[in-house]
Amino acid sequence: MLLVSVALLSAGCNSRARLPTIDVMVGGTRIEAEVADDDSERIQGLMYRDHLAKDSGMLFVYAASEELKFWMKNTKIPLSIAFINVDNQIVRIADLKPHDLESTSSEQPALYALEMQRGWFDDHGVTEGAHVEGLPGPAER
């Protein structure tokens, strides 16, 4: 059993179950976001995925507001990320490159990060300062 698990991980298996989802509103558009709210889920993120469905992404939820840093190790999909503060307001949007090992920072305290296909925020007219509706409370430690 251990050998199978190791083989699946080393092959970058795409068969891991999707995380639970919630619907959130961003810029007037409803999106379906998988929720990564513990350390192992946040570390895995969107690694090894080949695509994201239209208007879907991943919401990273933290226990406390802090400067967040993300990188794209083993992530194939070009992404944009929105960092969201405790007031559910987007404080920074940045584009991320597949497989980039350089980190991208929220540059100020954030409680959430929302990853979408690269360009999604621009395509929907979402800018820094926009409000996000339907976010869950902070993750428990």
Buried (B, 14 or more C-beta within 10 A) or exposed (E): EEEEEEEEEEEEEEEEEEBEBBEBEBBEEEBBBBBBBBEEBBEBBBBBBEEBEEBBBBBBBBEEBEEBEBBBEBBBBBBBBBBBBEEBBBBBBBEBBEEBEEEBEBEEBBBBBBBBBBEBBEEBEBEEEBEBEBBEEBBEE
